[in-house]
């Protein structure tokens, strides 16, 4: 299904708003905890790195589950066909 112009524009707007939200959150985080902005950026970078690592682990786990499902499906179809 080809993407329309509106979908592409909304995607770009979502990306830009996500960056703006990240910058705004960093400023609020630094002012709330009474730490410097550069220190808050370092803390936010650690949060971002941990979130990305968790996302990568999730993708590996889901890929493994798909692989097991494909092997099980192939094994069941061979058994149904009369193989062992």
C-alpha positions as CSV (number, residue, x, y, z in Angstrom):
1,X,0.0,0.0,0.0
2,X,1.7,3.2,-1.1
3,X,2.0,6.0,1.4
4,X,0.2,9.2,0.7
5,X,1.6,12.7,1.2
6,X,-0.4,13.1,4.3
7,X,1.1,10.0,5.9
8,X,4.6,11.1,5.1
9,X,4.0,14.6,6.5
10,X,2.5,13.1,9.6
11,X,5.5,10.8,10.0
12,X,7.9,13.7,9.7
13,X,5.8,15.8,12.2
14,X,5.8,12.9,14.7
15,X,9.6,12.6,14.4
16,X,10.1,16.4,14.9
17,X,7.7,16.5,17.8
18,X,9.5,13.5,19.4
19,X,12.8,15.4,19.3
20,X,11.1,18.6,20.7
21,X,9.6,16.5,23.4
22,X,13.0,15.0,24.3
23,X,14.6,18.4,24.5
24,X,11.7,19.9,26.5
25,X,11.8,16.8,28.9
26,X,15.6,17.3,29.4
27,X,15.1,20.9,30.3
28,X,12.2,20.1,32.7
29,X,14.2,17.1,34.2
30,X,17.2,19.3,34.8
31,X,15.2,22.1,36.5
32,X,13.2,19.7,38.6
33,X,16.2,17.9,40.0
34,X,18.3,21.0,40.4
35,X,21.1,19.6,38.2
36,X,22.8,21.3,35.3
37,X,21.5,20.9,31.8
38,X,24.6,19.1,30.6
39,X,24.3,16.6,33.5
40,X,20.7,16.1,32.7
41,X,21.6,15.4,29.0
42,X,24.1,12.7,30.3
43,X,21.4,11.1,32.4
44,X,18.9,11.2,29.5
45,X,21.5,9.6,27.2
46,X,21.8,6.8,29.7
47,X,18.0,6.4,29.8
48,X,18.0,6.4,26.0
49,X,20.8,3.8,25.8
50,X,19.0,1.5,28.2
51,X,15.7,1.8,26.3
52,X,17.5,1.0,23.0
53,X,19.2,-2.0,24.6
54,X,15.9,-3.3,25.9
55,X,14.3,-2.8,22.5
56,X,17.2,-4.8,20.9
57,X,16.8,-7.6,23.4
58,X,13.0,-7.7,22.7
59,X,13.6,-7.9,18.9
60,X,16.1,-10.8,19.4
61,X,13.6,-12.6,21.6
62,X,10.7,-12.1,19.2
63,X,12.9,-13.3,16.3
64,X,13.8,-16.4,18.3
65,X,10.1,-17.1,19.0
66,X,9.3,-16.7,15.2
67,X,12.1,-19.2,14.4
68,X,10.8,-21.7,16.9
69,X,7.3,-21.3,15.5
70,X,8.6,-21.9,11.9
71,X,10.5,-25.1,13.0
72,X,7.4,-26.4,14.8
73,X,5.2,-25.7,11.8
74,X,7.6,-27.5,9.5
75,X,7.9,-30.4,11.8
76,X,4.1,-30.7,12.2
77,X,3.6,-30.6,8.4
78,X,6.2,-33.3,7.9
79,X,4.6,-35.5,10.5
80,X,1.2,-34.9,8.9
81,X,2.6,-35.9,5.5
82,X,3.7,-39.3,7.0
83,X,7.4,-38.4,7.8
84,X,9.1,-38.7,11.1
